[in-house]
Amino acid sequence: MKKQPGENSLVSASEIRSFHSCPEFWRLSSVLKLKPSNDKALERGKRLHRNWTRADFYTAALIKLAVASIFIVAILYYLGIFR
């Protein structure tokens, strides 16, 4: 993004996040200073992304629980409780 002389040239974390999520959205909003005209679709997309993030969190938690359970069963088997 081209800055004016004397303007702060630091890039904010939100700009990096925006670029990482959707470079075209970042270009339109940060460089061209355009506002989205499809507010309903944008809100729906944000809601879908929140749901996907939540699903990823729960999936990771279930995988960790499954690994821990297998580990516990293996220890109990080794100790002779399940023989």
PyRosetta script that sets phi, psi and omega in degrees:
from pyrosetta import init, pose_from_sequence

init()
pose = pose_from_sequence("MKKQPGENSLVSASEIRSFHSCPEFWRLSSVLKLKPSNDKALERGKRLHRNWTRADFYTAALIKLAVASIFIVAILYYLGIFR")
pose.set_psi(1, 129.8)
pose.set_omega(1, -178.1)
pose.set_phi(2, -82.6)
pose.set_psi(2, 127.2)
pose.set_omega(2, -179.1)
pose.set_phi(3, -102.7)
pose.set_psi(3, 153.9)
pose.set_omega(3, 175.5)
pose.set_phi(4, -77.4)
pose.set_psi(4, 152.8)
pose.set_omega(4, 177.6)
pose.set_phi(5, -57.0)
pose.set_psi(5, 134.7)
pose.set_omega(5, 179.8)
pose.set_phi(6, 85.7)
pose.set_psi(6, -10.8)
pose.set_omega(6, 179.9)
pose.set_phi(7, -82.3)
pose.set_psi(7, 147.9)
pose.set_omega(7, -179.8)
pose.set_phi(8, -59.7)
pose.set_psi(8, 126.5)
pose.set_omega(8, -176.9)
pose.set_phi(9, -98.2)
pose.set_psi(9, 9.4)
pose.set_omega(9, 178.1)
pose.set_phi(10, -75.4)
pose.set_psi(10, 146.6)
pose.set_omega(10, 176.6)
pose.set_phi(11, -102.1)
pose.set_psi(11, 129.1)
pose.set_omega(11, -177.5)
pose.set_phi(12, -79.1)
pose.set_psi(12, 160.7)
pose.set_omega(12, 178.1)
pose.set_phi(13, -62.9)
pose.set_psi(13, -35.8)
pose.set_omega(13, 179.4)
pose.set_phi(14, -67.6)
pose.set_psi(14, -33.1)
pose.set_omega(14, 176.1)
pose.set_phi(15, -66.8)
pose.set_psi(15, -40.7)
pose.set_omega(15, 178.6)
pose.set_phi(16, -64.7)
pose.set_psi(16, -44.6)
pose.set_omega(16, 178.7)
pose.set_phi(17, -61.6)
pose.set_psi(17, -43.3)
pose.set_omega(17, 179.5)
pose.set_phi(18, -62.4)
pose.set_psi(18, -44.0)
pose.set_omega(18, 179.1)
pose.set_phi(19, -65.0)
pose.set_psi(19, -41.0)
pose.set_omega(19, -179.6)
pose.set_phi(20, -64.7)
pose.set_psi(20, -40.5)
pose.set_omega(20, -179.1)
pose.set_phi(21, -69.4)
pose.set_psi(21, -45.9)
pose.set_omega(21, -176.9)
pose.set_phi(22, -158.3)
pose.set_psi(22, 98.6)
pose.set_omega(22, -178.3)
pose.set_phi(23, -56.9)
pose.set_psi(23, -35.1)
pose.set_omega(23, -179.4)
pose.set_phi(24, -68.3)
pose.set_psi(24, -41.7)
pose.set_omega(24, 176.7)
pose.set_phi(25, -61.1)
pose.set_psi(25, -42.4)
pose.set_omega(25, 178.8)
pose.set_phi(26, -61.1)
pose.set_psi(26, -44.8)
pose.set_omega(26, -179.3)
pose.set_phi(27, -61.8)
pose.set_psi(27, -44.8)
pose.set_omega(27, -178.5)
pose.set_phi(28, -67.4)
pose.set_psi(28, -41.6)
pose.set_omega(28, -175.1)
pose.set_phi(29, -84.1)
pose.set_psi(29, -40.7)
pose.set_omega(29, -175.1)
pose.set_phi(30, -88.8)
pose.set_psi(30, -42.0)
pose.set_omega(30, -176.3)
pose.set_phi(31, -85.0)
pose.set_psi(31, -51.3)
pose.set_omega(31, -177.2)
pose.set_phi(32, -88.8)
pose.set_psi(32, -8.3)
pose.set_omega(32, 178.3)
pose.set_phi(33, 58.1)
pose.set_psi(33, 37.3)
pose.set_omega(33, 178.3)
pose.set_phi(34, -93.0)
pose.set_psi(34, 145.3)
pose.set_omega(34, 177.3)
pose.set_phi(35, -98.5)
pose.set_psi(35, 142.8)
pose.set_omega(35, 179.7)
pose.set_phi(36, -65.7)
pose.set_psi(36, 139.5)
pose.set_omega(36, 179.7)
pose.set_phi(37, -98.6)
pose.set_psi(37, -7.5)
pose.set_omega(37, -178.2)
pose.set_phi(38, -108.7)
pose.set_psi(38, 67.4)
pose.set_omega(38, -175.1)
pose.set_phi(39, -59.0)
pose.set_psi(39, -40.1)
pose.set_omega(39, -178.6)
pose.set_phi(40, -65.2)
pose.set_psi(40, -45.3)
pose.set_omega(40, 179.6)
pose.set_phi(41, -66.5)
pose.set_psi(41, -37.6)
pose.set_omega(41, 178.8)
pose.set_phi(42, -64.3)
pose.set_psi(42, -43.6)
pose.set_omega(42, 178.8)
pose.set_phi(43, -65.1)
pose.set_psi(43, -39.9)
pose.set_omega(43, 177.5)
pose.set_phi(44, -63.0)
pose.set_psi(44, -42.3)
pose.set_omega(44, 178.2)
pose.set_phi(45, -62.7)
pose.set_psi(45, -41.7)
pose.set_omega(45, 177.8)
pose.set_phi(46, -62.7)
pose.set_psi(46, -41.1)
pose.set_omega(46, 179.9)
pose.set_phi(47, -65.0)
pose.set_psi(47, -42.2)
pose.set_omega(47, 178.2)
pose.set_phi(48, -62.6)
pose.set_psi(48, -41.6)
pose.set_omega(48, 178.9)
pose.set_phi(49, -64.6)
pose.set_psi(49, -39.1)
pose.set_omega(49, 176.2)
pose.set_phi(50, -61.7)
pose.set_psi(50, -43.0)
pose.set_omega(50, -179.9)
pose.set_phi(51, -65.0)
pose.set_psi(51, -40.3)
pose.set_omega(51, 178.8)
pose.set_phi(52, -64.5)
pose.set_psi(52, -40.8)
pose.set_omega(52, 178.8)
pose.set_phi(53, -63.0)
pose.set_psi(53, -42.9)
pose.set_omega(53, 178.7)
pose.set_phi(54, -62.9)
pose.set_psi(54, -43.0)
pose.set_omega(54, 179.4)
pose.set_phi(55, -63.6)
pose.set_psi(55, -40.6)
pose.set_omega(55, 177.5)
pose.set_phi(56, -61.7)
pose.set_psi(56, -41.3)
pose.set_omega(56, 178.9)
pose.set_phi(57, -61.1)
pose.set_psi(57, -48.1)
pose.set_omega(57, -178.4)
pose.set_phi(58, -67.8)
pose.set_psi(58, -36.2)
pose.set_omega(58, 177.4)
pose.set_phi(59, -62.6)
pose.set_psi(59, -45.3)
pose.set_omega(59, 178.6)
pose.set_phi(60, -62.1)
pose.set_psi(60, -40.8)
pose.set_omega(60, 179.4)
pose.set_phi(61, -64.6)
pose.set_psi(61, -40.8)
pose.set_omega(61, 179.3)
pose.set_phi(62, -67.1)
pose.set_psi(62, -37.4)
pose.set_omega(62, 177.8)
pose.set_phi(63, -64.5)
pose.set_psi(63, -43.8)
pose.set_omega(63, 178.1)
pose.set_phi(64, -62.4)
pose.set_psi(64, -40.8)
pose.set_omega(64, 178.0)
pose.set_phi(65, -63.7)
pose.set_psi(65, -41.4)
pose.set_omega(65, 179.0)
pose.set_phi(66, -64.5)
pose.set_psi(66, -43.2)
pose.set_omega(66, 179.1)
pose.set_phi(67, -63.6)
pose.set_psi(67, -43.5)
pose.set_omega(67, 178.4)
pose.set_phi(68, -62.8)
pose.set_psi(68, -40.4)
pose.set_omega(68, 179.4)
pose.set_phi(69, -64.2)
pose.set_psi(69, -43.4)
pose.set_omega(69, 178.7)
pose.set_phi(70, -62.7)
pose.set_psi(70, -40.9)
pose.set_omega(70, 179.3)
pose.set_phi(71, -62.2)
pose.set_psi(71, -44.7)
pose.set_omega(71, 179.7)
pose.set_phi(72, -64.4)
pose.set_psi(72, -43.7)
pose.set_omega(72, 178.9)
pose.set_phi(73, -63.2)
pose.set_psi(73, -40.3)
pose.set_omega(73, 178.7)
pose.set_phi(74, -62.5)
pose.set_psi(74, -41.7)
pose.set_omega(74, 177.8)
pose.set_phi(75, -64.6)
pose.set_psi(75, -44.8)
pose.set_omega(75, 179.1)
pose.set_phi(76, -63.7)
pose.set_psi(76, -37.7)
pose.set_omega(76, 177.2)
pose.set_phi(77, -65.1)
pose.set_psi(77, -42.6)
pose.set_omega(77, 179.6)
pose.set_phi(78, -62.5)
pose.set_psi(78, -38.2)
pose.set_omega(78, 179.9)
pose.set_phi(79, -76.4)
pose.set_psi(79, -7.3)
pose.set_omega(79, 176.2)
pose.set_phi(80, 93.3)
pose.set_psi(80, 8.7)
pose.set_omega(80, -178.2)
pose.set_phi(81, -74.8)
pose.set_psi(81, -31.2)
pose.set_omega(81, -178.5)
pose.set_phi(82, -104.9)
pose.set_psi(82, 16.4)
pose.set_omega(82, -179.3)
pose.set_phi(83, -84.7)
pose.dump_pdb("model.pdb")
